[in-house]
Amino acid sequence: MNFKKKTLPNGLRIITVPTKGNPSVTVMVLVETGSNYEKKSENGLSHFLEHMCFKGTPTRPSAMDIAIELDSLGAKNNAFTNFEYTGYYAKGDKKHWKKFAEVVSDIYLHPSIPERELEKERGVILQEISMYEDLPKWKAQELFTKLMYGDTPAGRTILGPSENIKSFSKKDFIQYRNKHYVASSTIVVVAGDIPSNFIEKEIKRLFKDIPTSKKHKKEKLLERQKNPALLVHRKKTDQTHMVLGFRAFPGKDKRQPVLDVLSGVLGGGMSSRLFQKLREEMGACYYVRTSNDQLTDHGSFAISTGIEKNRVMEVEEALLKECKRLADEPVSEKELNKVKDYLVGNLYMDLETTDSMAGFYVEQEVLTGKLKKPNEIEKEVQKVTAKDVQKLAKEIFQNKNLNLAIVGDIKDEKGIKKILKF
């Protein structure tokens, strides 16, 4: 799975990922801006703008025009916004790759942002916010982010608050686009069985007039925590959803492969320690998962689960015990090798499609600025030792990094807080 990266004189980056014999191609255009780049008054603007870019361009006057053209080509298309970046893509038969590139670049470069559509889409976004408010599993993740980073861009939601969504004007979108949608913040990745020189020539043509103003930087995040922290959102639910998490490292940190293995030991698959403990032994949950969330200047390691609402403290104790066990006892060679095989197998399975390959490389570009092939990542994972995992567990699993967010019908918050320590 080779790749080629080229930075044009104007700062725009082109990544090509050849996939010989693959009948599909994915064209993805990404801008390095998301909720972490927003001021408090702008929170939600990145995501709202992503929606508005599909509402028409001078050459494709309406959302229906865009939809019909891509549907007629048998394309799958969508967009996404997260904390660090916003992306637009189309995927389909490789013979249409130039048309995909043309449509996606038009959406990205020339959105009309019509007033009439702005008012309609405002209602759509408000309903999206309401939808996630009604999903306690999602709400717990949002609460965890707020607990970790407070009233900073990193602690706010991607969707933004309703009051912001209700107040944004067309002028706000235009100003935000002009500030962020510039060549030096833009990455174009094409994954498919297309020669790289053909791709570079076409992308240069399509993006020849992209603005070249200076790339906008985000607010620096300062992390301050000395003691365990708890945040509870009381809500009458059938399950209690909780996220137990720790401050970790940004994407560039060399300890990331070790943290991936540590995550795998605790939550990688049905044989993982937490799955076996919480589900198979205790029968306390349906799902339990671990995540190593990396961003450009910070990161977190989290354990998420949905449990019987009357067993919060019991599960809390079990989670903390498993974390401490990892810091106190080295992982056996057999378990370590099992986890490595699991991680490597999932790495390659996750790269079976052109859109997943496009996402794989563009995320690396944003988070680290250094692209690695899958086999290079595999080698890093295989080098991790039991000693590395234990050392990292001791560094992370400390009271000064410990956070717990809970959504549910909680009665004894003081009791939960009392247990929350190593």
C-alpha positions as CSV (number, residue, x, y, z in Angstrom):
1,M,0.0,0.0,0.0
2,N,2.3,2.7,-1.3
3,F,1.5,6.4,-1.4
4,K,2.9,9.6,-2.9
5,K,2.7,13.0,-1.3
6,K,3.3,16.3,-3.2
7,T,3.1,19.8,-1.8
8,L,2.3,22.4,-4.5
9,P,4.0,25.9,-4.4
10,N,0.7,27.4,-3.0
11,G,0.9,24.9,0.0
12,L,-1.9,22.6,-1.1
13,R,-1.0,18.9,-0.4
14,I,-1.9,16.1,-2.8
15,I,-1.7,12.4,-1.6
16,T,-2.2,9.6,-4.1
17,V,-2.7,6.1,-3.0
18,P,-2.5,3.5,-5.9
19,T,-4.7,0.5,-5.5
20,K,-4.0,-1.7,-8.4
21,G,-6.9,-3.8,-9.7
22,N,-9.5,-2.0,-7.4
23,P,-12.5,-1.0,-9.5
24,S,-13.4,1.9,-7.2
25,V,-11.8,5.3,-6.6
26,T,-12.2,7.8,-3.7
27,V,-11.6,11.5,-4.1
28,M,-11.4,13.3,-0.8
29,V,-10.8,17.0,-0.1
30,L,-10.1,17.9,3.5
31,V,-9.5,21.2,5.3
32,E,-7.7,21.5,8.6
33,T,-10.4,23.1,10.6
34,G,-13.1,21.8,13.0
35,S,-14.5,22.7,16.4
36,N,-11.0,23.0,17.9
37,Y,-10.4,26.0,15.6
38,E,-13.6,27.8,16.6
39,K,-14.1,30.7,19.0
40,K,-16.8,30.2,21.5
41,S,-19.2,32.4,19.4
42,E,-18.3,30.3,16.4
43,N,-18.8,26.9,18.0
44,G,-20.8,24.7,15.5
45,L,-19.8,26.8,12.5
46,S,-17.4,24.2,11.0
47,H,-20.1,21.5,11.0
48,F,-22.9,23.8,9.8
49,L,-20.7,25.0,6.9
50,E,-20.0,21.4,5.9
51,H,-23.8,21.0,5.4
52,M,-24.1,24.3,3.5
53,C,-21.4,23.4,1.0
54,F,-23.9,20.8,-0.5
55,K,-26.6,23.4,-1.1
56,G,-25.4,24.6,-4.5
57,T,-22.7,26.3,-6.4
58,P,-22.8,28.7,-9.4
59,T,-22.5,25.8,-11.9
60,R,-24.7,23.4,-9.8
61,P,-27.4,25.8,-8.4
62,S,-29.1,23.4,-6.0
63,A,-28.5,20.5,-3.6
64,M,-30.7,18.4,-6.0
65,D,-28.4,19.2,-8.9
66,I,-25.4,17.9,-7.0
67,A,-27.2,14.9,-5.8
68,I,-28.6,13.9,-9.2
69,E,-25.2,14.3,-10.9
70,L,-23.4,12.1,-8.3
71,D,-26.2,9.5,-8.1
72,S,-26.2,9.3,-11.9
73,L,-22.6,8.2,-11.7
74,G,-23.4,5.6,-9.1
75,A,-21.3,7.5,-6.5
76,K,-21.3,7.3,-2.8
77,N,-20.7,10.8,-1.4
78,N,-20.7,12.4,2.0
79,A,-18.9,14.8,4.3
80,F,-17.8,14.8,7.9
81,T,-16.6,17.3,10.6
82,N,-14.6,16.5,13.7
83,F,-12.4,18.4,16.2
84,E,-9.5,18.9,13.8
85,Y,-10.7,18.7,10.3
86,T,-13.6,18.7,7.8
87,G,-13.8,16.4,4.8
88,Y,-15.8,16.0,1.6
89,Y,-15.6,12.9,-0.6
90,A,-17.1,10.9,-3.5
91,K,-16.4,7.3,-4.2
92,G,-17.4,5.1,-7.2
93,D,-16.3,3.5,-10.5
94,K,-12.8,4.6,-11.3
95,K,-13.7,5.6,-14.8
96,H,-15.6,8.6,-13.3
97,W,-12.7,9.8,-11.1
98,K,-12.3,13.1,-13.0
99,K,-16.0,13.9,-12.6
100,F,-15.8,13.0,-8.9
101,A,-12.8,15.4,-8.5
102,E,-14.7,18.1,-10.3
103,V,-17.9,17.9,-8.3
104,V,-16.1,17.6,-4.9
105,S,-13.8,20.5,-5.7
106,D,-16.7,22.6,-6.8
107,I,-18.5,21.9,-3.5
108,Y,-15.4,22.8,-1.6
109,L,-14.3,25.8,-3.5
110,H,-17.5,27.5,-4.7
111,P,-20.5,27.0,-2.3
112,S,-23.2,29.6,-2.8
113,I,-24.6,29.3,0.7
114,P,-28.1,30.5,-0.4
115,E,-30.1,32.3,2.3
116,R,-33.2,30.3,1.8
117,E,-31.3,27.0,2.3
118,L,-29.5,28.4,5.3
119,E,-32.8,28.9,7.1
120,K,-34.0,25.3,6.3
121,E,-30.7,23.7,7.2
122,R,-30.7,25.6,10.5
123,G,-33.7,23.4,11.5
124,V,-31.9,20.3,10.3
125,I,-28.9,21.0,12.6
126,L,-31.1,21.8,15.6
127,Q,-32.8,18.4,15.1
128,E,-29.4,16.7,14.9
129,I,-28.4,18.3,18.2
130,S,-31.7,17.0,19.7
131,M,-31.1,13.6,18.3
132,Y,-27.8,13.2,20.0
133,E,-29.1,14.7,23.3
134,D,-31.5,11.8,23.3
135,L,-28.7,9.2,22.9
136,P,-27.2,8.8,26.4
137,K,-24.3,6.7,25.0
138,W,-23.3,9.7,22.8
139,K,-24.0,12.2,25.6
140,A,-21.5,10.4,27.9
141,Q,-18.8,11.0,25.3
142,E,-19.7,14.6,25.0
143,L,-19.7,15.0,28.8
144,F,-16.3,13.3,29.0
145,T,-14.8,15.8,26.6
146,K,-16.3,18.7,28.6
147,L,-14.9,17.3,31.8
148,M,-11.4,16.9,30.4
149,Y,-11.1,20.3,28.7
150,G,-13.8,22.6,30.1
151,D,-14.7,25.8,28.4
152,T,-12.0,25.6,25.7
153,P,-12.4,24.7,22.0
154,A,-11.3,21.2,22.9
155,G,-14.0,20.9,25.5
156,R,-16.9,22.0,23.3
157,T,-19.1,20.0,21.0
158,I,-18.6,19.6,17.3
159,L,-22.3,20.5,16.6
160,G,-22.2,23.6,18.8
161,P,-25.0,24.9,21.1
162,S,-28.5,25.6,19.8
163,E,-28.2,29.4,20.5
164,N,-25.2,29.6,18.1
165,I,-26.9,27.6,15.4
166,K,-29.9,29.9,15.7
167,S,-27.8,33.1,15.3
168,F,-25.3,32.3,12.4
169,S,-25.7,34.4,9.3
170,K,-24.5,34.0,5.8
171,K,-21.8,36.6,6.6
172,D,-20.5,34.3,9.4
173,F,-20.1,31.4,7.0
174,I,-18.3,33.5,4.4
175,Q,-15.9,35.0,6.9
176,Y,-15.1,31.6,8.4
177,R,-14.5,30.0,5.0
178,N,-12.3,32.8,3.9
179,K,-10.2,32.4,7.0
180,H,-9.8,28.6,6.9
181,Y,-10.5,27.2,3.4
182,V,-7.1,28.1,2.0
183,A,-4.4,26.2,0.1
184,S,-2.1,25.6,3.0
185,S,-4.9,24.1,5.1
186,T,-6.2,21.9,2.2
187,I,-5.3,18.3,1.5
188,V,-6.6,16.3,-1.5
189,V,-6.3,12.5,-1.5
190,V,-7.2,10.2,-4.3
191,A,-7.1,6.4,-3.6
192,G,-7.6,4.2,-6.6
193,D,-6.1,2.5,-9.7
194,I,-5.2,5.9,-11.3
195,P,-1.6,7.0,-12.2
196,S,-0.3,9.6,-9.8
197,N,0.8,12.0,-12.5
198,F,-2.7,12.1,-14.0
199,I,-4.2,12.9,-10.6
200,E,-1.7,15.6,-9.8
201,K,-2.3,17.3,-13.2
202,E,-6.1,17.3,-12.7
203,I,-5.9,18.5,-9.1
204,K,-3.6,21.4,-10.0
205,R,-6.1,22.4,-12.7
206,L,-9.1,22.2,-10.4
207,F,-7.5,24.0,-7.5
208,K,-5.5,26.6,-9.4
209,D,-7.5,29.5,-8.0
210,I,-7.8,28.4,-4.3
211,P,-7.0,31.3,-1.9
212,T,-3.5,31.4,-0.6
213,S,-3.8,33.5,2.5
214,K,-2.0,32.4,5.7
215,K,-3.1,29.2,7.5
216,H,-5.1,30.0,10.6
217,K,-3.8,28.5,13.9
218,K,-6.0,27.2,16.7
219,E,-5.9,28.2,20.3
220,K,-3.2,26.5,22.4
221,L,-4.6,23.9,24.8
222,L,-3.3,24.1,28.4
223,E,-4.1,21.0,30.4
224,R,-4.4,21.4,34.2
225,Q,-5.5,18.6,36.5
226,K,-4.2,17.5,39.9
227,N,-7.0,15.2,41.2
228,P,-9.6,12.8,39.9
229,A,-12.6,14.5,38.3
230,L,-16.2,13.4,38.1
231,L,-19.1,14.8,36.0
232,V,-22.6,13.4,36.2
233,H,-25.6,14.2,33.9
234,R,-28.7,12.9,35.6
235,K,-31.2,11.4,33.2
236,K,-33.8,8.8,33.6
237,T,-32.5,6.0,31.4
238,D,-32.7,2.2,31.4
239,Q,-28.9,2.0,31.3
240,T,-26.2,4.1,32.9
241,H,-23.5,5.1,30.4
242,M,-20.1,5.9,31.7
243,V,-16.7,6.9,30.2
244,L,-13.7,6.4,32.4
245,G,-10.7,8.2,30.8
246,F,-7.2,9.4,31.2
247,R,-5.1,12.2,29.8
248,A,-2.7,10.8,27.2
249,F,-0.7,12.1,24.2
250,P,-1.0,13.8,20.9
251,G,-0.7,12.0,17.6
252,K,3.0,12.7,17.1
253,D,4.0,11.1,20.4
254,K,6.3,8.1,20.0
255,R,4.4,6.2,22.7
256,Q,1.3,5.8,20.5
257,P,2.0,2.2,19.4
258,V,2.4,1.2,23.1
259,L,-0.9,2.9,24.0
260,D,-2.6,1.0,21.1
261,V,-1.3,-2.3,22.5
262,L,-2.4,-1.3,26.1
263,S,-5.8,-0.4,24.7
264,G,-5.9,-3.8,23.0
265,V,-5.1,-5.6,26.2
266,L,-8.0,-4.0,28.0
267,G,-10.6,-3.7,25.2
268,G,-9.5,-5.4,22.0
269,G,-12.0,-8.0,21.0
270,M,-14.2,-10.5,22.9
271,S,-11.1,-12.1,24.6
272,S,-10.0,-8.7,26.1
273,R,-9.7,-8.3,29.8
274,L,-12.6,-5.8,30.2
275,F,-15.0,-7.8,27.9
276,Q,-14.3,-10.9,29.9
277,K,-14.6,-9.1,33.2
278,L,-17.7,-6.9,32.7
279,R,-19.7,-9.0,30.3
280,E,-18.7,-12.6,30.7
281,E,-17.9,-12.7,34.4
282,M,-20.1,-10.0,35.9
283,G,-22.9,-9.9,33.3
284,A,-23.0,-6.1,33.9
285,C,-23.0,-4.7,30.4
286,Y,-23.7,-5.4,26.7
287,Y,-20.8,-3.2,25.3
288,V,-17.5,-2.2,26.7
289,R,-14.8,-0.6,24.5
290,T,-11.5,1.2,24.8
291,S,-10.3,4.1,22.6
292,N,-7.0,5.9,22.0
293,D,-8.1,9.3,20.8
294,Q,-5.3,11.3,19.2
295,L,-5.3,15.0,18.2
296,T,-2.6,17.3,17.1
297,D,-1.8,18.8,20.6
298,H,-3.5,16.4,23.1
299,G,-5.0,13.0,23.5
300,S,-6.9,10.7,25.7
301,F,-7.4,7.1,26.5
302,A,-10.9,6.1,27.5
303,I,-13.1,3.1,28.5
304,S,-16.7,3.3,27.6
305,T,-19.6,1.1,28.7
306,G,-23.3,0.9,29.3
307,I,-24.3,-1.0,32.4
308,E,-27.1,-1.9,34.8
309,K,-28.0,1.4,36.5
310,N,-27.7,0.0,40.0
311,R,-24.2,-1.4,39.5
312,V,-22.2,1.8,38.8
313,M,-19.9,1.7,41.8
314,E,-19.3,-2.1,41.3
315,V,-18.3,-1.6,37.7
316,E,-16.3,1.5,38.5
317,E,-14.2,-0.5,41.0
318,A,-13.7,-3.3,38.5
319,L,-12.5,-0.9,35.8
320,L,-10.0,0.8,38.1
321,K,-8.8,-2.6,39.4
322,E,-8.1,-3.8,35.8
323,C,-6.2,-0.5,35.0
324,K,-4.1,-0.9,38.2
325,R,-3.4,-4.5,37.4
326,L,-1.9,-3.5,34.1
327,A,0.4,-1.1,35.9
328,D,1.3,-3.6,38.6
329,E,1.8,-6.8,36.6
330,P,3.5,-7.3,33.2
331,V,1.4,-8.8,30.4
332,S,2.2,-12.4,29.6
333,E,4.0,-13.1,26.3
334,K,1.0,-15.2,25.1
335,E,-1.5,-12.4,25.7
336,L,0.8,-9.7,24.3
337,N,1.2,-11.7,21.0
338,K,-2.5,-12.3,20.8
339,V,-3.2,-8.6,21.2
340,K,-0.6,-7.7,18.5
341,D,-2.1,-10.1,16.1
342,Y,-5.6,-8.7,16.8
343,L,-4.4,-5.1,16.2
344,V,-2.5,-5.9,13.0
345,G,-5.4,-8.0,11.6
346,N,-7.9,-5.2,12.2
347,L,-5.5,-2.6,10.7
348,Y,-5.5,-4.5,7.4
349,M,-9.2,-5.3,7.4
350,D,-9.9,-1.6,8.0
351,L,-8.0,-0.8,4.8
352,E,-9.9,-3.0,2.4
353,T,-11.7,-0.1,0.6
354,T,-10.5,3.0,-1.2
355,D,-12.4,5.4,1.1
356,S,-10.8,3.8,4.2
357,M,-7.3,4.1,2.6
358,A,-8.0,7.8,1.8
359,G,-9.0,8.4,5.4
360,F,-6.1,6.4,6.7
361,Y,-3.5,8.6,5.0
362,V,-5.2,12.0,5.4
363,E,-5.7,11.5,9.1
364,Q,-2.0,10.8,9.5
365,E,-1.2,13.9,7.5
366,V,-3.3,16.1,9.8
367,L,-2.3,14.5,13.2
368,T,1.4,13.9,12.6
369,G,2.4,15.4,9.2
370,K,4.3,12.1,8.6
371,L,2.8,9.3,6.6
372,K,3.4,5.7,7.4
373,K,2.5,2.6,5.4
374,P,0.5,-0.1,7.1
375,N,3.5,-2.4,7.3
376,E,5.5,0.3,9.1
377,I,2.7,0.6,11.7
378,E,2.7,-3.2,12.0
379,K,6.4,-3.2,12.7
380,E,6.0,-0.5,15.5
381,V,3.3,-2.6,17.1
382,Q,5.4,-5.8,16.9
383,K,8.2,-4.0,18.7
384,V,6.1,-3.2,21.8
385,T,7.2,-5.2,24.8
386,A,5.4,-6.1,28.1
387,K,7.8,-3.8,29.9
388,D,6.7,-0.9,27.6
389,V,3.0,-1.6,28.3
390,Q,3.5,-1.7,32.1
391,K,5.7,1.4,32.1
392,L,3.0,3.3,30.1
393,A,0.2,2.0,32.3
394,K,2.1,3.5,35.3
395,E,2.4,6.8,33.6
396,I,-1.2,7.1,32.5
397,F,-3.1,5.4,35.3
398,Q,-2.6,8.1,38.0
399,N,-5.1,10.2,39.9
400,K,-3.9,13.4,38.2
401,N,-5.1,11.9,34.8
402,L,-8.3,10.2,36.0
403,N,-11.7,11.4,34.8
404,L,-15.2,9.8,34.9
405,A,-18.3,11.0,33.0
406,I,-21.7,9.4,33.7
407,V,-25.1,9.8,32.1
408,G,-27.9,8.1,34.0
409,D,-30.3,8.1,36.9
410,I,-27.6,8.5,39.5
411,K,-28.5,8.5,43.2
412,D,-25.2,8.4,45.1
413,E,-22.8,10.8,43.4
414,K,-20.7,11.1,46.6
415,G,-20.2,7.3,46.8
416,I,-19.0,7.3,43.1
417,K,-16.6,10.2,43.8
418,K,-15.2,8.4,46.9
419,I,-14.2,5.3,44.9
420,L,-12.7,7.4,42.0
421,K,-9.0,7.0,42.9
422,F,-6.1,4.6,42.6
